[in-house]
């Protein structure tokens, strides 16, 4: 199995402030990506980013952890629904080249998580 935790997003309301904070705390530079209304500052390990998006706010929405689906995102989404979960963002292509697809769901306990795969 590939690594279980595929991607972590940390919401920000002030990208410059957040990038400065995490670069200081973690001791490395983040790769900045601008998708218009959405912006990301990616970790060099490829496992996450600081994210600025209109509907992704610090606090109440919290950190989004995405689980790796071993390239079976469609099957995993079917299993989420069969297990009583709710898909809140359907399978969506990631705009950055070669990054695959993601989806977001609510689990049986009300937690929001992501799935990552192809």
C-alpha positions as CSV (number, residue, x, y, z in Angstrom):
1,X,0.0,0.0,0.0
2,X,1.1,3.5,-0.7
3,X,1.3,6.0,2.2
4,X,-2.2,6.4,3.8
5,X,-2.1,10.2,4.3
6,X,-1.9,11.6,0.9
7,X,-2.5,15.3,1.3
8,X,-3.1,17.8,4.1
9,X,-4.4,21.3,3.6
10,X,-4.2,24.1,6.2
11,X,-6.7,26.9,5.6
12,X,-5.5,30.5,5.6
13,X,-7.1,33.9,5.3
14,X,-3.9,35.9,4.8
15,X,-1.6,33.8,2.5
16,X,1.5,36.0,3.0
17,X,1.2,35.8,6.8
18,X,0.5,32.1,6.7
19,X,3.4,31.3,4.3
20,X,5.8,33.4,6.4
21,X,4.7,31.6,9.6
22,X,5.0,28.1,8.2
23,X,8.4,28.8,6.5
24,X,9.7,30.1,9.8
25,X,8.2,27.2,11.8
26,X,9.2,24.4,9.4
27,X,12.5,25.9,8.1
28,X,11.9,25.5,4.4
29,X,10.4,27.4,1.5
30,X,6.9,26.7,0.2
31,X,6.1,26.6,-3.5
32,X,3.5,29.2,-4.3
33,X,0.7,28.3,-6.8
34,X,-1.9,30.8,-8.0
35,X,-5.2,29.4,-9.4
36,X,-7.0,32.8,-9.4
37,X,-9.4,32.8,-6.6
38,X,-7.6,29.9,-5.0
39,X,-3.9,30.0,-3.9
40,X,-1.7,27.3,-2.4
41,X,1.8,27.2,-0.9
42,X,2.9,23.6,-1.2
43,X,5.2,21.7,1.1
44,X,8.3,20.5,-0.7
45,X,7.5,16.9,0.4
46,X,4.4,16.9,-1.8
47,X,2.2,16.0,1.1
48,X,0.3,19.2,1.7
49,X,-0.1,22.9,1.4
50,X,-1.4,26.1,3.0
51,X,-4.6,26.9,1.1
52,X,-6.5,30.2,0.5
53,X,-9.9,29.7,-1.0
54,X,-13.2,31.5,-0.6
55,X,-15.0,28.6,1.2
56,X,-12.0,27.2,3.1
57,X,-11.6,29.0,6.4
58,X,-9.4,28.4,9.4
59,X,-11.1,27.1,12.5
60,X,-14.6,25.8,11.8
61,X,-13.6,23.9,8.7
62,X,-10.2,22.9,10.1
63,X,-7.4,21.0,8.5
64,X,-8.4,18.8,5.6
65,X,-6.6,15.4,5.6
66,X,-6.9,13.4,2.4
67,X,-6.4,9.6,2.4
68,X,-4.8,7.8,-0.5
69,X,-7.1,5.5,-2.4
70,X,-4.5,3.4,-4.2
71,X,-5.7,4.7,-7.6
72,X,-9.3,3.6,-7.0
73,X,-11.0,6.9,-6.2
74,X,-14.3,5.9,-7.9
75,X,-14.5,2.7,-5.9
76,X,-13.7,4.5,-2.7
77,X,-16.4,7.1,-3.3
78,X,-18.9,4.3,-3.8
79,X,-17.8,2.7,-0.5
80,X,-18.1,6.0,1.3
81,X,-21.8,6.2,0.3
82,X,-22.5,2.5,1.1
83,X,-21.0,3.0,4.5
84,X,-23.3,5.9,5.3
85,X,-20.9,8.8,4.4
86,X,-21.9,11.9,2.4
87,X,-19.8,13.0,-0.6
88,X,-19.6,16.8,-0.4
89,X,-17.2,17.4,-3.3
90,X,-17.3,14.8,-6.1
91,X,-14.3,13.5,-8.0
92,X,-12.5,16.6,-9.2
93,X,-9.4,16.9,-11.3
94,X,-6.6,18.8,-9.6
95,X,-5.6,21.8,-11.8
96,X,-1.8,21.3,-11.3
97,X,-0.3,19.0,-13.9
98,X,0.1,15.3,-12.9
99,X,-1.6,15.7,-9.5
100,X,-4.6,13.3,-10.1
101,X,-8.1,13.8,-8.6
102,X,-9.6,14.5,-5.2
103,X,-13.0,14.3,-3.5
104,X,-14.3,15.3,-0.1
105,X,-16.7,13.5,2.2
106,X,-18.3,13.5,5.6
107,X,-17.7,10.4,7.6
108,X,-20.0,8.6,10.0
109,X,-19.0,10.8,12.8
110,X,-19.4,14.2,11.0
111,X,-15.7,14.6,10.2
112,X,-14.7,16.1,6.9
113,X,-11.9,14.2,5.0
114,X,-10.6,14.0,1.5
115,X,-9.7,11.2,-0.8
116,X,-6.9,11.4,-3.3
117,X,-6.3,9.2,-6.4
118,X,-6.9,8.8,-10.1
